[in-house]
Amino acid sequence: TPPALRVFDAGMGDGTVLARLMRSIHRSYPTVPLSVVAKEISLEDVRLGLEKMPDRFYEHPATGLVISNLNYADAPHLTPHDSAAPLNWQEVRLTGNTTHEYAEQIEALTPLLAHGWQTKPSPKTGNPVYVRPTVLVLYREDHKFLLESVIPRPGRVLDSYDLIVASQPWRARMSAEFKARKVLAPLARSLAPGGRLLAIQSCG
């Protein structure tokens, strides 16, 4: 439904799955504005995922990409509810009309990413948690007018997704109660009417 097709990636990883999904969406909906929100706490994975995005901005210029380190309950709405640190909201407008120009501007974000994706061990579990809640919004400057109602901003966020992809969203050893309460339930509540949630988990 207007104004965009909305996708949430519940664990971007290195961006391989997301990049392929975005290519597939472009093939089916080449002119529809695309809003993608991806959750990822790993700085290295965020960097690797962004490396795959210049060609996505080139082929599908009406794309708004958001990456956040928030937890599963907060990331779909881009609003932290249990953090003492202020929200670190960054908006980047890409200029130019070549993948090389977009890649250069994304590579220049290294200091911003290093600041936004600092982590510390959780005192309860030892797992990494964010130092400061961060939201990074990227889109093409020359499509700002078209994406005006699509791009999230503080106080005006996305909350109804057409597709949510949860690929390896938890460690296999986590309890079923944890998986349902902390991951699947908040994701399911973020679906738009008729939306779909695809969960993929492997164990060996």
C-alpha distance (Angstrom), angle and dihedral (degrees) to the residues before:
residue distance angle dihedral
T1 . . .
P2 3.83 . .
P3 2.92 140.0 .
A4 3.82 94.1 33.0
L5 3.77 149.1 -24.7
R6 3.82 104.7 -96.6
V7 3.80 124.0 -149.9
F8 3.81 130.4 179.4
D9 3.80 120.5 -162.8
A10 3.81 107.5 -158.4
G11 3.79 96.3 -156.5
M12 3.80 114.1 7.5
G13 3.80 96.3 -165.2
D14 3.80 109.6 177.9
G15 3.80 91.3 -20.9
T16 3.81 97.3 -109.5
V17 3.81 95.5 123.0
L18 3.80 92.7 41.4
A19 3.82 94.5 49.9
R20 3.80 91.4 50.5
L21 3.79 90.9 47.3
M22 3.81 91.3 50.8
R23 3.80 90.7 50.9
S24 3.79 90.1 51.3
I25 3.80 91.9 48.5
H26 3.81 90.6 51.2
R27 3.79 90.7 53.4
S28 3.81 91.3 53.8
Y29 3.83 98.8 35.3
P30 3.83 107.3 23.1
T31 3.82 95.6 164.1
V32 3.82 102.2 34.0
P33 3.83 115.9 105.3
L34 3.80 110.0 -111.2
S35 3.79 124.7 -147.7
V36 3.81 114.6 -167.6
V37 3.80 124.8 -177.3
A38 3.81 117.4 -174.1
K39 3.80 128.7 -171.9
E40 3.80 118.6 -147.9
I41 3.80 132.9 148.9
S42 3.82 98.1 -175.2
L43 3.81 113.6 94.7
E44 3.80 92.1 -155.8
D45 3.79 92.4 51.4
V46 3.81 91.3 48.5
R47 3.80 89.3 52.2
L48 3.82 92.5 48.0
G49 3.80 91.8 45.6
L50 3.80 93.0 51.5
E51 3.80 90.0 51.3
K52 3.82 87.6 66.0
M53 3.80 95.1 51.9
P54 3.87 106.7 74.1
D55 3.79 92.7 79.6
R56 3.83 90.2 46.4
F57 3.81 90.9 56.1
Y58 3.80 89.4 47.0
E59 3.82 98.0 48.5
H60 3.82 96.3 37.0
P61 3.82 104.6 29.8
A62 3.82 93.8 174.3
T63 3.80 90.8 73.5
G64 3.77 128.1 126.6
L65 3.81 111.7 -167.2
V66 3.80 122.3 -167.4
I67 3.81 125.3 -176.2
S68 3.80 121.8 -172.6
N69 3.79 138.1 173.8
L70 3.82 93.8 -149.4
N71 3.80 121.2 125.4
Y72 3.79 124.5 -98.6
A73 3.79 94.4 -92.9
D74 3.82 93.3 52.8
A75 3.80 107.0 27.9
P76 3.83 98.2 77.3
H77 3.82 89.6 56.7
L78 3.83 95.2 34.8
T79 3.79 89.8 -133.6
P80 3.83 121.7 117.3
H81 3.78 114.6 -144.1
D82 3.79 102.9 -179.2
S83 3.80 105.5 39.1
A84 3.79 126.8 109.2
A85 3.81 90.6 -162.5
P86 3.83 119.0 84.9
L87 3.78 117.5 -107.2
N88 3.81 111.8 -92.3
W89 3.83 100.9 -143.2
Q90 3.81 116.2 -177.8
E91 3.81 126.4 -178.6
V92 3.81 120.7 -165.5
R93 3.80 122.7 -171.3
L94 3.78 111.8 -161.0
T95 3.81 116.6 -143.1
G96 3.78 131.6 -161.9
N97 3.79 131.3 45.0
T98 3.82 106.5 -104.6
T99 3.79 133.6 79.8
H100 3.80 88.8 -124.4
E101 3.80 91.7 59.5
Y102 3.81 91.8 47.5
A103 3.82 91.1 48.0
E104 3.80 91.6 52.0
Q105 3.79 92.1 51.5
I106 3.80 92.2 46.9
E107 3.81 91.3 49.1
A108 3.80 88.6 52.6
L109 3.82 88.6 62.4
T110 3.83 91.7 75.6
P111 3.85 95.4 107.8
L112 3.81 91.1 45.8
L113 3.82 91.1 51.0
A114 3.81 92.9 46.4
H115 3.81 89.3 54.3
G116 3.79 96.9 43.0
W117 3.79 98.7 43.6
Q118 3.79 100.9 48.3
T119 3.80 111.3 137.6
K120 3.78 139.0 -166.2
P121 3.82 131.1 -166.8
S122 3.77 116.4 -92.0
P123 3.83 110.6 -113.4
K124 3.82 88.8 -139.2
T125 3.81 103.5 44.2
G126 3.78 106.8 9.1
N127 3.80 89.7 -125.8
P128 3.82 117.4 133.8
V129 3.80 116.1 -92.2
Y130 3.78 128.0 -178.5
V131 3.78 122.4 -91.2
R132 3.80 91.9 -151.5
P133 3.84 128.0 12.8
T134 3.79 107.8 -111.9
V135 3.80 136.8 -168.2
L136 3.82 120.3 -174.5
V137 3.82 117.2 -167.7
L138 3.81 120.8 -167.9
Y139 3.79 130.6 -179.3
R140 3.79 140.5 140.4
E141 3.79 115.8 -82.2
D142 3.81 91.5 -142.1
H143 3.83 90.0 59.2
K144 3.79 97.2 46.3
F145 3.81 92.7 109.3
L146 3.81 92.6 52.6
L147 3.81 92.6 45.3
E148 3.82 96.6 44.3
S149 3.80 93.3 110.6
V150 3.81 92.9 38.0
I151 3.79 103.4 52.5
P152 3.83 111.6 88.5
R153 3.77 119.1 -130.7
P154 3.80 132.8 -178.2
G155 3.77 106.2 -71.1
R156 3.81 92.0 15.5
V157 3.75 110.5 69.8
L158 3.78 139.4 156.3
D159 3.78 119.0 -102.9
S160 3.80 109.7 157.6
Y161 3.79 116.2 70.6
D162 3.79 129.0 -170.0
L163 3.80 92.3 -155.8
I164 3.79 132.1 18.7
V165 3.79 118.8 -172.1
A166 3.81 115.7 -162.2
S167 3.80 104.7 -176.8
Q168 3.82 112.4 174.9
P169 3.83 91.1 -20.7
W170 3.82 95.8 166.0
R171 3.78 143.4 23.5
A172 3.80 111.5 -91.2
R173 3.82 91.4 -125.1
M174 3.82 91.8 62.7
S175 3.80 114.5 109.9
A176 3.78 121.4 -104.0
E177 3.81 89.1 -118.4
F178 3.82 90.9 56.3
K179 3.80 92.9 47.1
A180 3.79 92.7 49.9
R181 3.82 98.4 42.1
K182 3.79 102.0 36.1
V183 3.82 101.9 33.8
L184 3.80 118.1 13.0
A185 3.81 98.9 38.9
P186 3.84 97.2 52.8
L187 3.80 90.4 43.4
A188 3.80 92.9 50.1
R189 3.80 90.8 49.3
S190 3.81 88.3 56.3
L191 3.80 94.6 60.3
A192 3.78 121.6 110.7
P193 3.81 117.9 -128.2
G194 3.79 105.2 -72.1
G195 3.80 91.7 13.9
R196 3.79 122.7 142.9
L197 3.79 132.6 -134.2
L198 3.80 117.8 -157.2
A199 3.81 114.7 -166.9
I200 3.80 121.3 -172.0
Q201 3.80 123.6 -177.5
S202 3.79 130.1 165.5
C203 3.79 130.3 -170.2
G204 3.77 131.1 -175.0
